[in-house]
């Protein structure tokens, strides 16, 4: 099962090989960091929406 997919562009085959190797060697560090960063964005957006709703006296649906 694929949780998400990341595509990158490389300037050369050598750079592409390094990217793949670094991903494979550091997956345990990279994956949680990416998920954390994506979730931070979602949480920030939700908080911003709540603040705007409060400012304009709107209730959340």
C-alpha positions in Angstrom: 0.0 0.0 0.0 1.3 3.4 -1.0 0.8 6.1 1.7 2.2 8.9 -0.5 4.6 9.3 -3.4 7.4 11.8 -3.8 8.9 12.6 -7.2 12.1 14.6 -7.5 14.0 16.0 -10.4 17.7 15.5 -10.7 20.2 17.4 -12.9 22.1 14.3 -13.7 22.0 10.5 -13.3 24.7 10.8 -10.6 22.5 13.2 -8.6 19.5 10.9 -9.1 21.4 7.9 -7.7 22.5 9.9 -4.7 18.9 11.0 -4.0 17.6 7.4 -4.2 20.5 6.2 -2.0 19.9 8.9 0.6 16.2 8.1 0.7 16.9 4.4 1.2 19.5 4.9 3.8 17.6 7.6 5.7 13.9 6.6 5.3 13.4 6.2 9.1 14.4 9.8 9.6 13.0 11.4 6.4 9.5 9.8 6.4 8.4 10.9 9.9 9.8 14.4 9.2 7.8 14.8 6.0 4.6 13.6 7.7 5.3 16.0 10.6 5.8 18.9 8.3 2.7 18.1 6.3 0.6 17.8 9.4 2.0 21.2 10.7 0.7 22.8 7.6 -2.8 21.3 8.1 -2.9 22.3 11.8 -1.8 25.8 11.0 -4.5 26.1 8.3 -7.2 24.8 10.7 -6.1 27.2 13.4 -6.2 30.1 11.0 -9.7 29.1 9.8 -10.9 29.0 13.4 -9.4 32.4 14.1 -11.1 33.9 11.0 -14.4 32.3 12.0 -14.2 33.8 15.5 -13.2 37.2 14.1 -16.3 37.3 11.8 -18.7 35.6 14.4 -19.1 32.5 12.2 -19.6 29.0 13.6 -17.8 26.0 12.4 -19.9 23.5 10.4 
